[in-house]
Amino acid sequence: MGLPNRDEVEGKLDQAKGAAKETVGRAINDRDLESEGNADRTGGKVQEGFGTAKRKVGEAIEDIGESIGKWRRTLRCCLT
């Protein structure tokens, strides 16, 4: 697993921010703040998921590139 990208990190931060808003909203009985926190948390989950998917696609492309490189080196050795 590679390092998290910007979307993954920002998504996690939004989730934490949303959870805090929800908790405070419940504590002071502010439904608007609680709903805002819920929306932040949900948006954070979506952003983190997007970032994870983006990272995994990048890793898959790197793996394919490495496989092609190995194949080319093997073919070059056989032909010379």
Secondary structure as the mmCIF struct_conf table of DSSP 4:
data_model
#
loop_
_struct_conf.conf_type_id
_struct_conf.id
_struct_conf.beg_label_comp_id
_struct_conf.beg_label_asym_id
_struct_conf.beg_label_seq_id
_struct_conf.end_label_comp_id
_struct_conf.end_label_asym_id
_struct_conf.end_label_seq_id
HELX_RH_AL_P HELX_RH_AL_P1 ARG A 6 ALA A 27
TURN_TY1_P TURN_TY1_P1 ILE A 28 ASN A 29
HELX_RH_AL_P HELX_RH_AL_P2 ARG A 31 LEU A 79
#
